[in-house]
Amino acid sequence: MQKIFENRWFLLFVIGLTWGSSFILIKKSLIAFTPYEIGAIRVGVSGLIMAYIGVPALRRIPKNTLGWIVLSGFFGNFLPMFLFPLAQIEVSSSLAGILDSLVPVFVLVLGFVVFGIRTKTIQIVGAIIGFVGAATLMYFSESSTEESQLGYALLVVLATACYALSALIIKQKLQHVPSMQLSGSVFTIWAIPSFLILIFTGFFTNFQSNSETWEALGYLAILTIFGTAIAMILYYKLIQNTSPVFASTVTYLLPVVAVIWGLLDGESFTIWYVVGGLLILAGIYLIREKKKDVRPNPR
């Protein structure tokens, strides 16, 4: 079983399936909760779940590492949790999943600009092809232009840039921190401001007990446990076992899963979904990194 969770492609598939389903779950949660409540609950409850790991880990982490953990958590675990539900007030769940494919592009750009990381030409080509596939799906999606507004769509783009920056920080500055300790630490830290947000939004005092609220809460619970806490642990592990570029290719799977859920939720299907999906898969193939043959270095 342990070998399975060490397999990069298995991790990629599980994370893609989990996060690809998060957009429809956000949509269902918005029926009864505000975007701020959804984001705060996801981070706050995940922090409670992970506190038994995060609190001891934070006591052992050096001060010079703690700052990077706070930053990685803000960009990867806190801010995007609010940006996505805010965007999905107007942006469809399918379109949100499609735009999330921009993460690898931002990894390449921010990796060069912030950390001076050079990238192979074939990986750049793969990222571009993947982006073209996402753009194709977005352009020919019947729901993309009628139900969305540019400002809200840009919130998703901002969230993808945040994810990319977080992935780069983890790989460049937090490689030595085990994935369980890292995820536990960031959620424990950002759980505190999340619960403060819930208090100030009146979530605890204005909670209405009815069938609609409880149904939305069920969707939100699935989103929080599987789409946030567990998925983040696997994502951190994937980043540390591979690279930010490879780990970010998980977002190429998200549009496929998001569109499937959109179909089940009543959205239409065209041949352009197939074309865009194939382009995305081609991008994954090109951007992947071959596993190096690890041999003792003679001295």
Summary of the structure (lengths in Angstrom):
residues: 299
radius of gyration: 18.9
end to end distance: 35.8
largest distance: 69.8
contacts: 1094
relative contact order: 0.22
helix: 81%
strand: 0%
